[in-house]
C-alpha cells in the first residue's frame, strides 16, 4: 500500500502516537489535508510526522453534497405585472469521510470510520441588480454591498469561506474520535 505524503515537520512528544497524513483522497485543493494536519498537531495524543515509516491516517471523501436550504422572495415587475420570484440565498454543504489508521506494514489499526460534518451559509446573488443595489429616497440607485459591512458574500466566496470552517470542524472530529481509542493503539 503506497501513500503520497503531505509536507511539513513537527516536533513529537515521546508519549504521543506518530502519524503521517497522506493527501486526503478527493481533496483537490489540499485544504482538508492541511486542516487535518493542524488538528493532529494540536492534539496531545498524536504527533505529525512527514514520511511513510509511521502510522498513516488514510482519509477518503466518501460523499460531498450541497443543498439549498434558504430562499428569498422578491417582488419583481414583469411586463407590467407583479409576481413572486423565489431565489436561493442559503446553502448547506455536507461532507462524509472514510477514515482509517494503518500501520507502517499496512495492517489496519482502526476503522473504517465514517465521519460527517456540515456547515450552513448565507450569500447574495452578485449577478442580481436587486441583491447588490437599492433605490434611495432621491430615486438614485445605491450599491447595497457597501452597507453590508462584510457580513454577506457572493455565493462563490461564501462557499470558500464556509469550506474552511467545515474542514477544520471535521478534522477536529477525526482527532477527537481517534483520541477516544488512543490507549488501544500499538506504539
Secondary structure, DSSP 8 states (H G I E B T S, - for coil): ----B--------TTSEEEE-B--BT-SSSHHHHHHHHHHHH-SSEEE-SSSSSEEEEEEEEEEEEEEEEEEEEEEEETTEEEEEEEEEEEEEEEEEEEEEE-TTS-EEEEEEEEEEEEEEE-B-TT-HHHHEEE-TTS-EEESGGGSTTS--BHHHHHHHHHHHHHHHHHHHHHHHHHHTGGGS--
